[in-house]
Amino acid sequence: MSVPAVILGAFCVILALVDAFESVVLPRTVQRAIRLRTIFYYFSSVAYTAMGRLPKRFLFRQALLVAFAPINFLLLISAWAVLMILGFTLIHWGLMTPLVNSLETGSFGSYFYFSGVTFLTLGYGDVVPLYGVGRGLAILEAGLGFGFLALVIGYVPVIYTAFSRRESTMLKLDSKAGSEPSALELIRRHAQGGVMEALIPLLKEWEDFSAQLLESYLSYPILAYYRSQHDDQSWLRSLTAVMDACVLAIGVSQGDDQISKNLRFQAKATFVMGRHLLVDLSYVINAPPKTDAPSRLTDEQIEYIRATMREYGLAVSTGQQADKKLREALEMYEPYAIGLAEDLMVELPNWIPEADVTDNWQTSAWEGVKHF
């Protein structure tokens, strides 16, 4: 009997079970710094960063980035399973569990095979323990394996339901802010249509959307790495564009009518929830804010945005005090968005839309424009 092997095996089983429970079942973020999942994600993020740094002309770069999160998800589940199988193998090996075939008793390979088929509930019956302790361990491992399988079956739909909900909300922004969304384009299209009041429910929807993302990402951080169906879109890009628009609605638009007041109120609420999401997710996936990064908004762009808003009949604020408030608002969320963008390998939106950009709904593969 090897006591260290039994202790190490029990530790492996408990470690895998606790990590799986905290990652899948427990609906909150665990504050403990050293976790199996944290170590796993650290090393996988190194691979993700290496893939992201490949030249954009590299044929398989985008395919690798798209496949990363689902593969990483499956590998983490496999790591839990292998660790539990290895743990029970060590326990059997340490106890020298008697097997029906005496020649196999004491063989690490035989114990590993037996542990694997038991955990996966295959039960071939060619390697069987003889006495009570071994049989009790086999029952325990089979029960854990069955429960683990059920856990995985329940985990996958949750992940993809959250992904689908995220994508549908993001895609609805397409017609209102463009496929390459920008704050000015979002406001311009509403002002051009004379429906600035329609921005209020849109921002309300994105407040709710940010709250849902916050809950999903804190429970399942891997979701943040799931890339969108369209190569030129991402949840972070869309959210940042909406937050940019909130900044314009709060600090630039100065209408005194009831619609403008309601719009500014909702913009503040959406801004608060969006920043909450960016800050908490930055902490969870260890993507610190880039406080030394240059702002995406230049003084020249501010003046252009104000001129465009005046052109569509919107009242705007000017002067040093207005500029200061605008910069203070940017500093509250932009460093976090930049840090997340670097970690997730996505591009943040421009404040001003590029000229002659075609929206995705206007194109198709048959017309020679590919965005999938």
C-alpha positions as CSV (number, residue, x, y, z in Angstrom):
1,M,0.0,0.0,0.0
2,S,1.3,3.5,-1.0
3,V,-0.2,6.2,1.2
4,P,1.3,9.1,-0.8
5,A,-0.3,7.7,-4.0
6,V,-3.7,7.4,-2.3
7,I,-3.5,11.0,-0.9
8,L,-2.3,12.3,-4.3
9,G,-5.2,10.5,-6.1
10,A,-7.8,11.8,-3.7
11,F,-6.4,15.3,-4.1
12,C,-6.7,15.0,-7.9
13,V,-10.3,13.9,-7.7
14,I,-11.3,16.6,-5.2
15,L,-9.4,19.3,-7.2
16,A,-11.2,18.4,-10.4
17,L,-14.6,18.1,-8.7
18,V,-14.3,21.4,-6.9
19,D,-13.1,23.2,-10.0
20,A,-15.9,21.8,-12.2
21,F,-18.5,22.7,-9.5
22,E,-17.2,26.3,-9.2
23,S,-17.0,26.7,-13.0
24,V,-20.3,25.2,-14.0
25,V,-22.7,24.9,-11.1
26,L,-21.8,27.8,-8.8
27,P,-23.4,31.0,-10.3
28,R,-20.8,33.4,-9.1
29,T,-17.1,34.3,-9.6
30,V,-14.8,32.6,-7.2
31,Q,-12.2,35.0,-5.8
32,R,-9.5,32.4,-5.1
33,A,-6.5,33.2,-7.3
34,I,-5.0,29.7,-7.8
35,R,-7.5,27.5,-9.5
36,L,-7.2,24.7,-12.1
37,R,-9.3,26.7,-14.5
38,T,-7.3,29.8,-14.0
39,I,-4.0,27.9,-14.7
40,F,-5.6,26.3,-17.7
41,Y,-6.8,29.6,-19.1
42,Y,-3.5,31.2,-18.5
43,F,-1.6,28.8,-20.7
44,S,-4.4,28.7,-23.4
45,S,-4.4,32.5,-23.5
46,V,-0.7,32.4,-24.4
47,A,-1.7,30.3,-27.5
48,Y,-4.6,32.6,-28.3
49,T,-2.3,35.7,-28.2
50,A,0.2,33.9,-30.5
51,M,-2.6,33.2,-33.0
52,G,-3.8,36.7,-32.8
53,R,-0.4,38.1,-33.6
54,L,-0.2,36.1,-36.9
55,P,-0.4,38.4,-39.9
56,K,-3.9,39.1,-41.0
57,R,-3.1,37.8,-44.5
58,F,-2.4,34.4,-42.9
59,L,-5.0,32.1,-44.4
60,F,-6.0,30.3,-41.2
61,R,-5.7,33.1,-38.7
62,Q,-9.4,34.0,-38.4
63,A,-10.3,30.3,-38.4
64,L,-8.0,29.6,-35.5
65,L,-9.3,32.5,-33.5
66,V,-12.9,31.4,-34.1
67,A,-12.2,27.8,-33.1
68,F,-10.2,28.8,-30.0
69,A,-13.0,29.2,-27.5
70,P,-15.0,26.1,-28.4
71,I,-11.9,24.0,-28.5
72,N,-10.7,25.5,-25.2
73,F,-14.1,24.7,-23.7
74,L,-13.9,21.1,-24.7
75,L,-10.3,20.8,-23.6
76,L,-11.1,22.1,-20.1
77,I,-13.9,19.5,-19.8
78,S,-11.5,16.8,-20.9
79,A,-8.9,18.0,-18.4
80,W,-11.4,17.6,-15.6
81,A,-12.3,14.1,-16.7
82,V,-8.7,13.0,-17.2
83,L,-7.7,14.4,-13.8
84,M,-10.5,12.4,-12.1
85,I,-9.6,9.2,-14.0
86,L,-6.0,9.7,-13.0
87,G,-6.9,10.3,-9.4
88,F,-8.9,7.1,-9.1
89,T,-6.0,5.3,-10.8
90,L,-3.6,6.5,-8.2
91,I,-6.0,5.5,-5.4
92,H,-6.4,1.9,-6.8
93,W,-2.7,1.7,-7.4
94,G,-1.8,3.0,-3.9
95,L,-4.3,0.5,-2.3
96,M,-3.2,-2.3,-4.7
97,T,-6.8,-3.1,-5.3
98,P,-7.1,-6.9,-6.1
99,L,-8.4,-7.6,-9.6
100,V,-10.0,-10.7,-11.0
101,N,-6.9,-11.3,-13.1
102,S,-4.1,-11.6,-10.5
103,L,-1.5,-10.8,-13.2
104,E,-3.0,-7.3,-13.7
105,T,-3.1,-6.5,-9.9
106,G,-0.5,-3.8,-9.2
107,S,-0.2,-2.7,-12.8
108,F,-0.6,1.0,-13.2
109,G,-1.7,0.6,-16.8
110,S,-4.5,-1.9,-15.8
111,Y,-5.7,0.4,-13.1
112,F,-5.8,3.4,-15.5
113,Y,-7.7,1.3,-18.0
114,F,-10.2,0.2,-15.4
115,S,-10.6,3.7,-14.0
116,G,-11.2,5.0,-17.5
117,V,-13.9,2.5,-18.5
118,T,-15.6,2.9,-15.1
119,F,-15.6,6.7,-15.2
120,L,-17.0,6.7,-18.7
121,T,-19.5,4.1,-17.7
122,L,-18.5,1.7,-20.4
123,G,-18.2,-1.3,-18.0
124,Y,-16.6,-3.9,-20.3
125,G,-16.2,-6.2,-17.4
126,D,-12.8,-7.6,-18.4
127,V,-11.0,-5.9,-15.5
128,V,-13.0,-6.2,-12.2
129,P,-12.1,-5.5,-8.6
130,L,-12.5,-8.5,-6.2
131,Y,-13.4,-7.1,-2.8
132,G,-15.4,-4.4,-1.0
133,V,-13.0,-1.3,-1.1
134,G,-12.3,-1.7,-4.8
135,R,-15.9,-2.3,-5.6
136,G,-17.0,0.7,-3.5
137,L,-14.5,2.9,-5.3
138,A,-15.8,1.6,-8.7
139,I,-19.4,2.5,-7.7
140,L,-18.2,6.0,-6.6
141,E,-16.3,6.6,-9.8
142,A,-19.1,5.4,-12.0
143,G,-21.5,7.7,-10.2
144,L,-19.2,10.7,-10.6
145,G,-18.7,9.8,-14.3
146,F,-22.4,9.7,-14.9
147,G,-23.0,12.9,-13.0
148,F,-20.1,14.6,-14.9
149,L,-21.6,13.5,-18.2
150,A,-25.0,15.0,-17.2
151,L,-23.2,18.2,-16.1
152,V,-21.6,18.6,-19.5
153,I,-24.8,17.9,-21.3
154,G,-26.5,20.7,-19.3
155,Y,-23.5,23.0,-19.6
156,V,-23.3,23.1,-23.4
157,P,-26.9,24.4,-24.0
158,V,-26.3,27.2,-21.4
159,I,-23.2,28.4,-23.2
160,Y,-24.7,28.4,-26.7
161,T,-28.0,29.9,-25.5
162,A,-26.1,32.8,-24.0
163,F,-24.0,33.1,-27.2
164,S,-27.2,33.1,-29.4
165,R,-28.8,35.8,-27.3
166,R,-25.7,37.9,-27.5
167,E,-25.5,37.7,-31.2
168,S,-29.1,38.5,-31.9
169,T,-29.0,41.7,-29.9
170,M,-25.7,42.7,-31.5
171,L,-27.0,42.1,-35.0
172,K,-30.0,44.3,-34.5
173,L,-27.6,47.2,-34.1
174,D,-26.6,46.7,-37.8
175,S,-29.4,48.8,-39.3
176,K,-29.0,51.6,-36.7
177,A,-25.3,52.0,-36.4
178,G,-23.8,50.2,-39.4
179,S,-22.1,46.8,-39.6
180,E,-19.0,48.6,-38.5
181,P,-20.8,50.5,-35.7
182,S,-19.8,54.0,-34.6
183,A,-21.3,56.5,-32.2
184,L,-21.8,59.2,-34.7
185,E,-23.4,56.9,-37.2
186,L,-25.9,55.7,-34.6
187,I,-26.9,59.3,-33.7
188,R,-26.8,60.5,-37.3
189,R,-29.2,57.8,-38.6
190,H,-31.7,58.6,-35.8
191,A,-31.4,62.3,-36.3
192,Q,-31.7,62.0,-40.1
193,G,-34.9,60.1,-39.6
194,G,-36.2,62.6,-37.1
195,V,-36.7,59.8,-34.5
196,M,-34.2,60.7,-31.8
197,E,-36.8,59.3,-29.3
198,A,-36.2,55.9,-30.7
199,L,-32.7,56.0,-29.2
200,I,-34.2,55.7,-25.7
201,P,-35.6,52.1,-26.0
202,L,-32.5,51.1,-28.0
203,L,-30.2,52.3,-25.1
204,K,-32.6,50.6,-22.6
205,E,-32.2,47.4,-24.6
206,W,-28.4,47.7,-24.4
207,E,-28.6,48.4,-20.6
208,D,-30.4,45.1,-20.2
209,F,-28.0,43.4,-22.7
210,S,-25.0,44.6,-20.7
211,A,-26.6,43.2,-17.5
212,Q,-27.2,39.9,-19.1
213,L,-23.6,39.7,-20.5
214,L,-22.2,40.6,-17.1
215,E,-24.1,37.7,-15.5
216,S,-23.1,35.3,-18.2
217,Y,-19.4,36.3,-18.4
218,L,-18.9,36.2,-14.6
219,S,-20.3,32.7,-14.6
220,Y,-18.7,31.5,-17.9
221,P,-15.8,33.8,-18.8
222,I,-15.0,31.6,-21.9
223,L,-18.0,33.1,-23.5
224,A,-16.2,36.4,-24.0
225,Y,-13.8,34.7,-26.4
226,Y,-16.6,33.3,-28.6
227,R,-16.3,35.3,-31.8
228,S,-19.2,36.4,-33.8
229,Q,-20.6,34.9,-37.0
230,H,-19.4,37.9,-39.0
231,D,-15.7,38.5,-39.1
232,D,-16.1,42.3,-38.9
233,Q,-18.3,42.3,-35.8
234,S,-17.8,41.6,-32.1
235,W,-19.8,42.2,-28.9
236,L,-17.0,44.4,-27.5
237,R,-17.0,46.6,-30.6
238,S,-20.7,47.0,-30.6
239,L,-20.9,47.7,-26.9
240,T,-18.1,50.3,-27.1
241,A,-19.9,52.0,-29.9
242,V,-23.1,52.2,-27.8
243,M,-21.1,53.6,-24.9
244,D,-19.5,56.1,-27.1
245,A,-23.0,57.2,-28.2
246,C,-24.0,57.4,-24.5
247,V,-21.1,59.8,-23.9
248,L,-22.3,62.0,-26.8
249,A,-25.9,61.9,-25.6
250,I,-24.7,62.9,-22.1
251,G,-21.9,65.4,-22.7
252,V,-22.5,66.8,-26.2
253,S,-26.3,66.8,-26.8
254,Q,-27.8,69.7,-24.8
255,G,-31.4,69.8,-25.9
256,D,-33.9,71.1,-23.3
257,D,-36.9,69.3,-24.5
258,Q,-38.4,66.3,-22.8
259,I,-37.1,63.8,-25.3
260,S,-33.5,65.0,-24.8
261,K,-33.9,64.9,-21.0
262,N,-35.2,61.3,-21.2
263,L,-32.4,60.4,-23.6
264,R,-29.7,61.7,-21.4
265,F,-31.2,59.9,-18.4
266,Q,-31.3,56.6,-20.2
267,A,-27.8,57.2,-21.7
268,K,-26.4,57.5,-18.1
269,A,-28.0,54.3,-17.1
270,T,-26.7,52.4,-20.1
271,F,-23.3,53.9,-19.6
272,V,-23.2,52.8,-16.0
273,M,-24.1,49.2,-16.8
274,G,-21.7,49.1,-19.7
275,R,-18.8,50.3,-17.6
276,H,-19.8,47.8,-14.9
277,L,-19.5,45.0,-17.5
278,L,-16.1,46.2,-18.8
279,V,-14.6,46.6,-15.4
280,D,-15.7,43.3,-14.0
281,L,-14.8,41.3,-17.1
282,S,-11.4,42.9,-17.2
283,Y,-10.8,41.6,-13.7
284,V,-12.2,38.1,-14.3
285,I,-10.1,37.4,-17.4
286,N,-7.1,39.3,-16.1
287,A,-7.0,42.0,-18.9
288,P,-5.9,45.1,-17.0
289,P,-6.9,48.6,-18.3
290,K,-4.5,50.4,-20.6
291,T,-4.3,53.7,-18.8
292,D,-1.3,54.9,-21.0
293,A,-3.0,54.1,-24.3
294,P,-3.9,57.2,-26.5
295,S,-7.6,58.1,-26.7
296,R,-9.5,57.0,-29.7
297,L,-11.2,60.5,-29.9
298,T,-9.1,63.4,-31.0
299,D,-9.9,67.1,-30.7
300,E,-10.5,67.3,-34.4
301,Q,-12.9,64.5,-34.3
302,I,-14.8,66.2,-31.4
303,E,-15.3,69.3,-33.5
304,Y,-16.4,67.2,-36.5
305,I,-18.9,65.3,-34.4
306,R,-20.4,68.6,-33.0
307,A,-20.6,70.1,-36.5
308,T,-22.4,67.0,-37.8
309,M,-24.9,67.0,-34.9
310,R,-25.6,70.7,-35.5
311,E,-26.2,69.9,-39.2
312,Y,-29.0,67.6,-38.2
313,G,-30.6,70.1,-35.8
314,L,-29.2,68.8,-32.5
315,A,-28.2,71.2,-29.7
316,V,-24.6,70.6,-28.6
317,S,-22.4,71.9,-25.8
318,T,-19.1,73.5,-26.5
319,G,-16.2,75.1,-24.5
320,Q,-13.5,73.9,-22.2
321,Q,-15.9,72.7,-19.5
322,A,-17.7,70.5,-22.0
323,D,-14.5,69.1,-23.3
324,K,-13.3,68.3,-19.8
325,K,-16.5,66.4,-19.0
326,L,-16.2,64.5,-22.2
327,R,-12.6,63.4,-21.5
328,E,-13.5,62.4,-17.9
329,A,-16.3,60.2,-19.2
330,L,-13.9,58.6,-21.7
331,E,-11.3,57.9,-19.0
332,M,-13.9,55.9,-17.1
333,Y,-14.3,53.1,-19.6
334,E,-12.0,53.5,-22.6
335,P,-8.8,52.0,-20.9
336,Y,-10.8,48.9,-20.0
337,A,-12.2,48.6,-23.5
338,I,-8.7,48.9,-25.0
339,G,-7.3,46.3,-22.5
340,L,-10.1,43.9,-23.4
341,A,-9.7,44.5,-27.1
342,E,-6.0,43.6,-26.9
343,D,-6.7,40.5,-24.9
344,L,-9.6,39.3,-27.1
345,M,-7.9,40.3,-30.3
346,V,-10.6,42.5,-31.7
347,E,-10.7,46.1,-33.0
348,L,-12.6,48.8,-31.3
349,P,-14.9,51.0,-33.3
350,N,-14.1,54.4,-34.7
351,W,-16.1,57.4,-33.5
352,I,-16.7,58.6,-37.0
353,P,-17.8,56.1,-39.7
354,E,-15.5,55.5,-42.6
355,A,-16.7,56.7,-46.0
356,D,-18.5,54.3,-48.4
357,V,-18.7,51.4,-46.0
358,T,-21.3,48.8,-47.1
359,D,-23.5,47.2,-44.4
360,N,-23.6,43.4,-44.2
361,W,-27.3,43.2,-45.1
362,Q,-26.4,44.9,-48.5
363,T,-24.0,42.3,-49.5
364,S,-23.8,38.6,-50.2
365,A,-21.2,36.0,-51.3
366,W,-22.7,36.1,-54.8
367,E,-22.0,39.8,-55.1
368,G,-18.3,39.2,-54.3
369,V,-18.3,40.6,-50.7
370,K,-17.5,38.1,-48.0
371,H,-18.0,38.8,-44.3
372,F,-18.5,35.4,-42.9
